[in-house]
């Protein structure tokens, strides 16, 4: 898939992204101080989203045989689930839901967690500012991905789609491609971290008083 230009993506995202609330801006330095007091590493890489860093670290840990849990309600993270990488998703009303490969495949009626990217590319996501294909919701997206395997397969074989849906798909090819790019969590961020640095250590209580 040809990737949209960085400038085009930047303009698209900035045009729709809301300004960060002032109270969050003021809270960030305080949160960083607390994390440092607990000796919890803060991972930042210029030019990459937090999702990309989490995805990279999770798969690096997976490759080393470590069981990894991503605590998040964000469905985007389902694409990162592997045999030893799980989502730990907060439930409404309390508690958590552990989602592994089988749960993701059953939840979205797909054959691989990686196809979550294709579902998101078709469905779009207003919170993450990518359009998807107009008029395509989760049920239709699942049907199309089950039939064609991926958005690339769908676009290549759009002549097999019937009626108005074909018109919608063929009229939104560029948006679908851009949406897949935006929905994909990077797993190749140059994160300068050793797994040993992530081990829990005792906090600095003098900084917490």
Secondary structure, DSSP 8 states (H G I E B T S, - for coil): -----HHHHHHHHHHH-----HHHHHHHHHHHHHHHHTT------TT--HHHHHHHHHHHHHHTT--EEEE---GGGGGG-BTTEEEEEE-TTS-EEEE-HHHHHHHHT-S-GGGHHHHHHHH-BTTTTB--STT--HHHHHHHHHHHSSHHHHHHTGGGS-HHHHHHHHHTHHHHHHHHHHH---S-------GGGGS-----HHHH-
